[in-house]
Amino acid sequence: MTKKFNRGDLVRLKSGGPVMTVDNYEIGHDIMGALRGKAEPSWETENVNCTWFDNKNQRKFGRFHQDLLEAVSQPV
């Protein structure tokens, strides 16, 4: 998997919305393998965990597929 973003990058949904900060890429786990005693190592998914502040200055969190996001050069 090729990461499109790094921790701290500013992004926005391609469809619009607030400027968000990339926290990290989500880590996937082989749960079924673990139940069978043959767990594979964890891997990074293409889902990006982001943080932003709403119009009431409350911190929000979300997870988005990296293909739905675009880089933002300057916060608005």
C-alpha positions in Angstrom: 0.0 0.0 0.0 1.2 3.5 -0.8 0.4 6.1 1.7 -0.8 9.4 0.3 -0.5 11.3 3.6 1.7 11.6 6.6 0.9 12.3 10.2 0.2 16.1 10.6 -0.8 16.7 7.0 -3.8 18.9 6.5 -6.6 17.3 4.4 -10.2 17.7 3.4 -12.8 15.4 2.0 -12.9 15.8 -1.8 -16.6 16.6 -1.4 -15.8 19.5 0.9 -16.0 20.0 4.7 -13.6 21.1 7.4 -9.9 21.0 7.2 -8.7 18.0 9.2 -5.3 16.9 10.5 -4.1 13.3 9.7 -3.4 11.4 12.9 -2.3 8.1 11.5 -3.3 5.2 9.2 -5.5 2.6 10.8 -3.9 -0.8 11.6 -5.7 -3.9 10.5 -5.5 -7.2 12.3 -6.2 -10.8 11.2 -8.9 -11.5 13.8 -10.1 -14.7 12.3 -6.5 -15.9 12.1 -6.0 -15.1 15.7 -9.1 -17.1 16.7 -7.6 -20.1 14.8 -4.2 -19.6 16.4 -2.6 -18.5 13.1 -2.7 -14.7 13.4 -0.9 -12.8 10.7 1.1 -9.7 11.6 -0.8 -6.4 11.7 -0.8 -4.2 8.6 -1.6 -0.6 7.7 -4.9 -0.1 6.0 -5.8 2.6 3.5 -8.1 4.2 6.1 -6.8 7.5 7.6 -7.7 8.6 11.1 -8.3 12.4 11.2 -9.0 15.1 13.8 -10.7 18.4 13.3 -12.7 21.1 15.3 -16.3 21.8 14.6 -17.9 25.3 14.6 -18.4 25.0 18.4 -14.6 24.4 18.8 -15.3 20.8 19.9 -12.7 18.2 18.8 -14.1 15.6 16.4 -12.6 12.3 15.0 -13.2 10.4 11.9 -11.9 7.6 9.7 -11.8 8.0 5.9 -10.4 6.0 3.0 -7.4 7.9 1.7 -8.9 8.1 -1.8 -11.7 10.3 -0.4 -9.2 12.9 0.9 -7.2 15.7 -0.7 -4.3 17.6 0.6 -4.9 21.2 1.8 -1.9 23.6 1.6 -3.3 26.3 3.9 -6.0 26.1 6.6 -9.1 28.1 5.9 
